[in-house]
C-alpha cells in the first residue's frame, strides 16, 4: 500500500517538479473564509488560491490529480460567491477531487454533495468537533468518495496545545475506525520529511500504516518554497524526500504489530515533551 502523497501549491513550476518526483495529487487551496479567526496567532498556512490558479495547474499535470479545497459552506455576499458558484468554478477549472473543509452537520455535507453532483470526486475534511459529534449521520450520506482528518483545526477545537496530540491519545484511531466501517479511503494530518519537523515523518508514517490510511499531505516543512527558492534545490528536495518516504513505506509494510506498538509509544513520548 503506497500512500497517495499530496502537496499544496498554486505554482505551475513547483507542481511539475512535485509530479515528476512522484507526488500523486497537487492541492490548490481556496479556503480563507473564517480560517483567520480559527487559526489566529498560529504558525499555519493560509493560501487563498483561486479557481484560475487551479486551471493553470491542471494544464501542466500529466499523471497527478488536481485536488481543490473550497471554502466552508457559505452563501453569496458582496465579498464572495456562494458555495455552489465556487464549486462550479473549480469543476470548470478541471478539479478531479473537491475537498470541503470545516463543515459541522449532515446538512452542510448534503449541500456540498448536491452542488458537486457527481462531476468530481468528493473529499470531506473532518476538522471541527461538531463534525465528529455528527459523524454517524454524515457518513450515512451517499456521494462521499474520500475523507480526511484535519489535525490543526480539530486539535484547536478540542483545546489541545499541539496538533498531533489527538493522534497520540487515540482520537484519530477512533475516528478512523468509523471510516473503515464504511470502507471509505481516508488520510490525516501533514507529514514533514522523515527526519524533519517537530515530530519527524519517521514517527508519523508508521501511524498511517497502523491505522490503514491511504493518503497524506506533505507539509510546508517537507519543502518550504518560501525558504528554498532555487528550482534545482527544490527538485532535489522533492526527489530525495519522496524516494525516502517510498523506501520507508516498503520497510513499514514488512513490520509486525510490535513495531507499530513501539512506534506509537515513542510518538506519545515526543508529543508529551513538545506539549510540556
C-alpha positions in Angstrom: 0.0 0.0 0.0 1.6 3.2 -1.2 0.2 6.4 0.4 -1.1 9.0 -2.1 1.1 12.0 -1.5 -0.4 15.5 -1.7 1.3 18.8 -1.9 -0.2 22.3 -1.7 0.9 24.8 -4.3 -0.6 27.2 -6.9 2.7 27.5 -8.8 2.9 25.5 -12.1 6.8 25.2 -11.9 6.5 23.6 -8.4 3.6 21.4 -9.5 5.6 20.0 -12.3 8.6 19.3 -10.1 6.3 17.6 -7.4 4.6 15.5 -10.0 7.8 14.4 -11.6 9.1 13.3 -8.2 6.1 11.1 -7.6 3.6 13.3 -5.8 0.1 11.9 -6.6 -2.1 15.0 -6.0 -1.4 18.7 -6.5 -3.5 20.5 -3.9 -4.9 24.0 -4.7 -6.3 25.7 -1.7 -9.1 28.3 -2.0 -10.1 28.3 1.7 -9.9 31.5 3.6 -13.4 32.2 5.0 -13.3 32.0 8.8 -9.8 30.5 8.8 -8.0 33.5 10.2 -10.4 33.6 13.2 -10.0 29.9 13.9 -6.2 29.9 13.5 -5.3 33.4 14.6 -1.8 33.5 16.1 -0.9 30.0 14.9 2.0 29.3 12.6 -0.3 27.8 9.9 -0.5 28.5 6.2 -3.5 30.4 4.8 -3.2 30.2 1.0 -6.1 31.9 -0.6 -5.6 30.4 -4.1 -8.1 31.0 -6.9 -10.1 28.9 -9.4 -7.8 30.4 -12.2 -4.8 29.0 -10.2 -6.4 25.6 -10.4 -7.0 25.9 -14.1 -3.3 26.8 -14.7 -2.1 23.8 -12.5 -4.5 21.4 -14.4 -2.8 22.4 -17.7 0.6 21.2 -16.6 -0.3 17.9 -15.0 0.1 14.6 -16.8 -0.5 12.0 -14.1 -1.2 13.7 -10.8 -4.7 14.5 -9.8 -5.9 18.1 -9.1 -7.4 18.4 -5.6 -9.1 21.7 -4.8 -10.1 22.7 -1.3 -13.1 25.1 -1.5 -14.3 27.3 1.3 -16.7 26.0 4.1 -20.4 26.1 3.2 -21.5 29.7 2.7 -24.0 31.9 0.8 -23.1 34.7 -1.6 -22.2 38.1 -0.2 -20.7 41.3 -1.7 -17.3 39.8 -0.9 -17.7 36.3 -2.2 -19.8 34.0 -4.4 -21.8 31.1 -2.9 -20.6 27.5 -2.3 -22.4 26.4 -5.4 -20.8 29.0 -7.6 -17.4 28.3 -6.2 -17.8 24.5 -6.8 -18.9 25.2 -10.4 -15.8 27.4 -10.9 -13.3 24.7 -9.7 -15.1 22.0 -11.7 -14.7 24.2 -14.8 -11.1 24.6 -13.9 -10.6 20.8 -14.0 -10.7 19.7 -10.4 -10.6 15.9 -10.1 -11.3 15.9 -6.3 -13.0 18.7 -4.3 -12.4 18.9 -0.6 -15.0 20.5 1.8 -13.4 21.9 5.0 -14.9 22.9 8.4 -18.4 21.5 8.0 -20.4 20.7 11.1 -23.6 18.8 10.1 -25.0 16.3 7.6 -27.0 19.2 6.0 -23.7 21.0 5.3 -22.3 17.9 3.6 -25.6 17.2 1.7 -25.4 20.7 0.2 -21.8 20.1 -0.8 -22.6 16.7 -2.4 -25.6 18.1 -4.2 -23.5 21.0 -5.6 -20.8 18.7 -6.9 -23.4 16.4 -8.4 -21.0 13.6 -9.4 -18.9 15.9 -11.6 -15.8 15.4 -9.4 -14.8 13.1 -6.5 -15.8 14.4 -3.1 -13.5 14.6 -0.1 -14.7 15.6 3.4 -12.2 17.3 5.8 -13.3 16.4 9.3 -11.8 19.2 11.4 -14.5 20.5 13.7 -15.6 18.9 16.9 -19.2 19.2 15.7 -18.4 17.2 12.6 -17.1 14.4 14.8 -20.2 14.7 17.0 -22.3 14.2 13.9 -20.1 11.7 12.2 -22.7 8.9 12.1 -25.4 10.9 10.4 -22.8 12.4 8.0 -21.4 9.0 7.0 -24.8 7.7 6.2 -25.0 10.1 3.2 -24.5 8.8 -0.4 -21.9 10.5 -2.5 -18.8 10.7 -0.2 -15.8 9.4 -2.0 -13.0 10.1 0.5 -12.5 11.6 3.9 -9.6 13.3 5.7 -8.9 14.3 9.3 -7.6 17.8 9.7 -5.4 17.7 12.8 -4.8 21.5 13.1 -8.3 22.7 13.5 -9.6 19.6 15.2 -7.0 19.8 17.9 -7.8 23.5 18.3 -11.5 22.7 18.7 -10.6 20.2 21.3 -8.4 22.7 23.2 -5.2 20.9 22.6 -1.7 22.5 22.6 -0.2 20.5 19.7 -1.9 19.2 16.6 -0.5 15.7 16.9 -1.9 15.3 20.5 -5.1 13.8 19.0 -3.0 11.2 17.1 -1.1 10.3 20.3 -4.2 9.9 22.5 -6.1 7.6 20.2 -8.7 10.1 19.0 -7.6 9.7 15.3 -7.8 5.9 15.7 -11.4 6.1 16.9 -12.4 8.3 14.0 -10.5 6.2 11.5 -12.4 3.1 12.8 -15.7 4.8 11.7 -14.3 5.4 8.2 -13.1 1.9 7.9 -16.5 0.5 8.8 -17.9 2.5 5.8 -14.9 1.3 3.6 -14.0 5.0 2.9 -10.4 5.8 1.9 -9.0 8.3 4.4 -5.9 10.2 5.5 -4.9 12.6 8.2 -2.6 15.5 9.1 0.5 16.6 7.4 4.0 15.0 7.2 7.4 16.6 7.1 10.5 14.8 5.7 11.3 11.6 7.6 13.9 13.3 9.8 12.4 16.9 9.8 9.7 18.7 11.7 8.8 18.9 15.4 7.5 15.4 15.1 9.6 13.7 12.4 7.9 11.9 9.5 9.6 8.7 10.6 7.3 8.6 13.6 4.2 9.7 11.7 4.4 7.4 8.7 4.1 4.1 10.6 0.9 5.5 12.2 -0.6 5.8 8.7 0.2 2.1 8.1 -1.1 1.0 11.5 -4.4 2.8 11.0 -4.9 1.9 7.4 -4.6 5.5 6.0 -4.4 5.9 2.2 -3.1 9.5 1.8 -1.2 12.3 3.5 -0.4 15.9 2.8 3.3 16.7 2.5 3.6 19.7 4.9 5.3 23.0 4.5 8.2 21.5 6.5 8.7 18.9 3.7 9.6 21.6 1.2 9.1 25.2 2.1 9.3 27.0 -1.2 9.3 30.4 0.6 12.7 29.5 2.1 14.1 27.3 -0.7 13.8 29.4 -3.9 16.2 27.8 -6.2 14.3 25.4 -8.5 17.1 22.9 -8.8 17.3 22.7 -5.0 13.5 22.3 -4.8 13.7 19.5 -7.4 16.4 17.7 -5.3 14.4 18.2 -2.1 11.3 16.6 -3.7 13.2 13.7 -5.4 15.1 12.8 -2.2 12.1 13.3 0.1 9.7 11.2 -1.9 12.3 8.5 -2.5 12.9 8.2 1.2 9.2 8.1 2.0 8.7 5.3 -0.5 11.6 3.3 0.9 10.3 3.7 4.4 6.8 2.7 3.4 8.4 -0.5 2.0 10.1 -1.1 5.3 6.8 -0.4 7.3 4.8 -2.8 5.1 7.0 -5.7 6.4 6.8 -4.8 10.1 4.9 -6.7 12.8 2.4 -5.4 15.4 5.2 -5.0 18.0 7.0 -2.4 15.7 3.8 -0.3 15.4 3.1 -0.5 19.1 6.6 0.6 20.0 6.4 3.5 17.4 3.1 4.7 18.9 4.6 4.7 22.4 7.6 6.7 21.2 5.4 9.1 19.3 3.3 9.6 22.6 6.6 10.5 24.5 7.7 13.0 21.8 4.2 14.6 21.8 4.2 14.8 25.6 7.6 16.5 25.6 6.5 19.0 22.9 3.3 19.8 24.9 5.4 20.4 28.1 
